[in-house]
Amino acid sequence: MAQREDDDVAHKRAVQQCQTSQGTCLSALSRPPRPSSSENSDIASVFTDVTCDSLKTTKFKRQLTPDSDPTDIQVKRPRVDKPALRKHERFWLADGNAVIELDGIRFRVHQSWIAKHSKRIAAILPDKGKQGGRLEEITLDFSGALKAIDLEALLLFYENPGDYRDYIETPTLMSLIRAATMLGFDSDRVWLVRELEALWPSNLGELFVNPQPRIDAPEVAALARTCDIDALLKPAFYDMARVPGFGLNRLDESGQISRADVLRLVRMREYLSGMWSQVAAHEDPTFVCQNFGDALCSNGEGPASMSENTEEKPALCPTASASMVNKCLSATARCDAWVRLVHHSDIFARYRYDPLRGLAALTNIAWTDDWCKDCQEKRKADWGIMQRSIWEKVGDYLWEI
């Protein structure tokens, strides 16, 4: 018993020394004091209060989220950090002083190179260094307007311009145009746009060089809208109107065309289909041969009058036998011939949304003697006029609201 009392005295002295020098540090002692009976009741009451409060808190939380699982309350979701930016393997120049961050990639180039080709950026660059002072590193923000692949293409182009002298692939050419436009490289943009326009001619006479719709039409249309290249819109939109879904599944989210342009495409396709049906669905039953009147006797003022007896055939001039040879056959015969030449040959179905090439196909048909030579030439001329009218109307659809 005496030994135990000595231990308690020594323990109290250690507690007093610890509180004096370092504050309360009961946890640092290996043997806490034994609580008395009164102390036990106090601790028990505190423990009960804390436990009740804890139960009340837990119950309150469960009432807020009755469907939640208790284990879910304690799980902490890991914080999702943005991916770290990485330096471009090739175009992070050790002596560069202009940083451009695009799509998680950092480029570092020379301010002098940018200022040389872009007056717009040169105007906003700091003046320090123009008198020989050292230029401080700056960061240029082109996010949202420019892609990393576009800037990379432009840097590769300036690094080895000779590689692009003879031919530039269309995707690369479009990247160069985007980068030159966004950075304000105006002098280079002019000839780059000219190169792309040569691949997408807006002249009706050159339109038939590519008989099949080009799959990159949606990308070209989006580029034309973004970079204000109006000459590309007509051929690109016309090719889009020819294919199912307008080919929009090829575009990523950043390259999608506007909802207004989609509506324009819908209206354009309806117009093209309607014009083709009007021309090619059947032979026009109201068509009258040009030589029909010439084959009949005339009093010098117009076609010969029909006999009062409707069953009698019209009287022919003595010299009309030669003209009869160069006259269209009956409407029934022409309608049957039209079905054979246009429908059975699949011309009508093939050019359902492409009346421009459809009219060209009609012009080149080996027409039979069901139509006279004069009427064949006239109809070909009429179809040429219709082609020009359709092409002009396509341009109107591009700006309708």
Sequence and secondary structure as in RCSB ss.txt:
>XXXX:A:sequence
MAQREDDDVAHKRAVQQCQTSQGTCLSALSRPPRPSSSENSDIASVFTDVTCDSLKTTKFKRQLTPDSDPTDIQV
KRPRVDKPALRKHERFWLADGNAVIELDGIRFRVHQSWIAKHSKRIAAILPDKGKQGGRLEEITLDFSGALKAID
LEALLLFYENPGDYRDYIETPTLMSLIRAATMLGFDSDRVWLVRELEALWPSNLGELFVNPQPRIDAPEVAALAR
TCDIDALLKPAFYDMARVPGFGLNRLDESGQISRADVLRLVRMREYLSGMWSQVAAHEDPTFVCQNFGDALCSNG
EGPASMSENTEEKPALCPTASASMVNKCLSATARCDAWVRLVHHSDIFARYRYDPLRGLAALTNIAWTDDWCKDC
QEKRKADWGIMQRSIWEKVGDYLWEI
>XXXX:A:secstr
 HHHHHHHHHHHHHHHHHHHHHS  GGG SS     HHHHHHHHHHHHHHHHHHHHHHHHHHHHSTTS HHHHH 
          EEEEEEE TT  EEEEETTEEEEE HHHHHHH HHHHTTS STTTTS     EEE  BTTB HHH
HHHHHHHHH GGGGSS   HHHHHHHHHHHHHHT HHHHHHHHHHHHHHS   GGGGGG  S  TTHHHHHHHHH
HHT GGGHHHHHHHHHTSGGGGGGG  GGG   HHHHHHHHHHHHHHHHHHHHHHSS  TT   TTHHHHB   S
SSS    SSTTS   B TT HHHHHTS   HHHHHHHHIIIIITTTHHHHTTT HHHHHHHHHTS   TTS HHH
HHHHHHHHHHHHHHHHHHHHHHTT  
